[in-house]
Amino acid sequence: MKRALAALITALPACSGHAAAPPAGTSCTARAAELKTFLASVVAPTGTPARPWPTGDAAADHRIEEVRALARQEIRAAARAADPAARATPLTIGITPGRLEHELATCPPALARFARIGVVPPAERWHAFAEVADGIRECDCTIDLPLTRAMLYILQRGPD
């Protein structure tokens, strides 16, 4: 299930809890530090982070809701029983960049840190996950932070 969800997030073009992100006027360093703390709590097994939606911005909430709907759809498809007589879908060679990679593409340091998550030992994965925020800070927070924050949350915790 986690593998299907990870594939969804990397292939992606009313809720309880509200995670208040710093206001847009806050410095990038402060927003990145808050994001890093949030991501560390998302990855920690004992962490109980609030969902990063609703954000209070209708446009951002709409984009996040689209991502959540696609995540639910992908989970249902992965959970559906496969026909044993059907041929397996051929595997693709290499990595197909998805929605999260496209979102981080304008910020190479963040994209490089995101790619590192899959190659570090499991014990260090939480640290690598939180380091994505450092890459975002290096790019002066030019990416869509609410959407990226939500996609990273969904990648680890699921859409609901």
N, C-alpha and C positions, 0 to 999 in steps of 0.2 A: 504494500500500500504506500509506504514512504517513497519507494522507488518510482511508483506511478505519479505521486504528487510532485516529486523532484523533476520528473520528466515534464510534467505539466507546466511547472513554473518556468522551466528553461525553454519551453515551447510556446509560451503564451504570447500572442501578438501583444426588523430593527434589533440591533445587537446589544447585548449587555456589556458593560465595561467601556470605558473611554480612556484612551491613552492620550493625555494632553501633550502634544509636541510643543516645543518652544515656538513662539510667534515668529512669523516670517521676518520681522524687523530685527530679531536677535542675531548676533554675530554668527558667522558660519562655524567658528570654533566651538561656540556654546551648543549650537544645534548638533554638530558632529559628536560632541562629548555626550549629549543626551541620547543620541542614536546609538552610540557605542554601549552605553549602560543598558539601554533597552534591548539591544541585540544579545548582550551577555545574559540578560534575564530570560530571553526567549529560548536560548539554547540550554541553559542550566536545567537539569532534570527537576530540581526543586523550585525553579523560578515560577512565578505566577504573574506574568506580565498582563496588563490590560490590553485588549484588542486595539489595534491602531485605527479603528474606525468607530463611529463616524468622526470625521475631521473637523466638521463645521463649515467646510467649503463644499458647496453642492457639486461643482465640477470634479473635484478630487474624489468625493464620495461616489460619484457615478463611475469614474474609472476604476476605483477599487471594487465596486459592486460587480462590474463586468469581469474582473479578474477572479473574484470569488465564485461567480456563476460558472465560469469556465473550469475552475478547479473542481467544483462539485460535479460537473458533467464528466470530467476526466476520471474522477474517483468512481463514479457509477459505472463507467465503461470498463474500467480495470477490474471492478468487482463482479461484473457480469460473467456468468459461466461461459466458457468457450466451448464450441462444438468440437468434440474429440476427433471427428473425422475431417475437420477443416485443416488446411495447410497453415502452418505457422507463417506469420508475416516475416519477410526477410529482414535481417538486421542491417542497419546502415553502418557504413564505415565512417569513423570520425565522430565529431561532436557537432550537432546541429544547434547553432545559436538560437536562443529563444527570446521571449519577451524581456526577461530580466537582463540578459546579456545585451539586448538592444537598448534597454534603458541605461545600462552602465557604459555603453560603448563610447559615449562622449567624454567619459572620465576613465582613461586607461589605468590609473593607479587603483581605482575601485574595482575595475574589471579584473585586473591581475590578482587582487586580493580575493575576489570572489572565486576565481578559478583555483586558487590555492586551497580552498575548503575541502575539495575532493581528494587532495593528495597528502594531506597531513594525517598523522596517526589519530585515531579516534579520541585519545586523551587530550589532544591539542585542538580538536576541531572547534570547541567553543571559542577559543581565543582567536582562531582564524576567522570565524564567523563575525566576531565583534570588530575585527580589524578592517572590515569593509568600510566602516565609518571613517577610519583614518584616511582611506583612499578618497572618500567623498570630500573630506575636509581639504585634501591636497588640491582638489579641483574647485575649491571655493564654493561648494554646495550648489553647483550649477544644474544638477539633475533634479527630477521631480521627487523630492524627499518623501512626501506622504505616500505616493504610489510605491516607491522603492521599499519603504518601511513596511508597508502592507504585504508586498510580495515576499520579502524576507521572512515575515511572520508566517505567512501561509506555507512557505516552503518547509518551515520547521514544525508548525503547530496545526496546520490545516485551515480550511476556509471558514469553519464554523466554531 
